[in-house]
Amino acid sequence: QNISSDLYGLGKLNILDLSQNSIQKIETNIGLLQNLTDLNLDGNSLMNLPTEIGLLKKLTSLGLSNNDLKTVPKKVSLVENLSVLDLSGNQLQNIFSDLCKTKQELL
């Protein structure tokens, strides 16, 4: 299941909770949601994330627990305000060292 392209037009959106929706793919258009501070994608079926997630400069919390992620895009380290990153319950094989250096809390 994918997210409707209409959602990416909601540029003033601050909080987006799409947890537990069997989402398999996040489009590159996620980068258009520039005002997001909280993005919850917990409990879906995501296998990867687009690098455009790094464009969400206002993001403070990113929930990615209980997906099928094997890697996290290095561009996540560009999200300077990110203080909570939940990656629990995934199949991660590699977390970039620079990602860990810049984050305040890594679950």
N, C-alpha and C positions, 0 to 999 in steps of 0.2 A: 504494500500500500504506500502511496506517495502523498505528499502534501499538495493541496490545491494551489495553483499558481496565483490565485486571487489573494492568498494570505500574504504574499510577498509585497503587495501594494500597501500594506498597513504600516507605513513608515514611522508613525508616531507611537507605535506599540512599545511598551516598556517591559511587560512580563508576558512570556509565552510558555504555557504548559501543555506539551503534547505527549505527556507520559502515557504509557500503556495503550498505544494505538496501533501496534503492529507496523509501524513505519519502517520501510526498508531503505529509503533513500532521502537524503536532504539535498535539494537542488542548490546550485551555485548562487541562485538568487537570494539565499539566506543573508548574503552580504548587504542586501538592500535595507535590512531592518536595523538601521544605524542607531536607533534609540533603545534597543533592547538592553536591559540590565540583568534580567534573569531569564535563562532559557533552560527548560526542563525537558529532556528527551529520554528520561529514564524508562526502562522496560519496553523498549521497542525491538526491532530486528535490524538495527543499523550495523553494517559491516565496515563502513568507512564514512568519513566526513569530508566535505569539500574544503579546500584550503581557504575559501572565502570566509570561513568562520573567523579567521584572523582579522577581518574587517570590522567586527563588532566591538569597537573600541570602548563602548560604555558598559560592556558586559562585566558583571561582578560575580555571577554565579552561573555555572554550567553543569547541569546534571546529565550524565551519560551512563549511569549505572545500568547493569543488566541488559546490555545489548550484545552484539556479536563482534565488537571492535577488536581488531588485532593490532592496530596502530592508531596514533593520534597525529594529525597534521602538525608539523613543526611550526606552522603559522599561528597556532594557538598561543605560542609564547609572545606574540605581538599584542595580545589583549592585555594591556598594562594594568587595568583595574580589576582583573580577575582575581578574586580572593578565595573562591570555593570552586574546586573542580573535582567532581565525583566520577571516578572511573571504575568503581567496584563492580564485580560480577561480569567482567569482560574476559576476553582471551588475549590480553595484551602480550605482545612479544617484545616490544621495544617502546620505551618512553624516552624521548630525547632529553639529554642531560641539561640543555639550556632551558627546556620547558620547566624542569624541576627547580632550577635556580631562581626563576623569576616569580614563582607562585608562592603565596603565603600559606595556603592549605592545599594539600594533595591527599585525597582519600583513596 
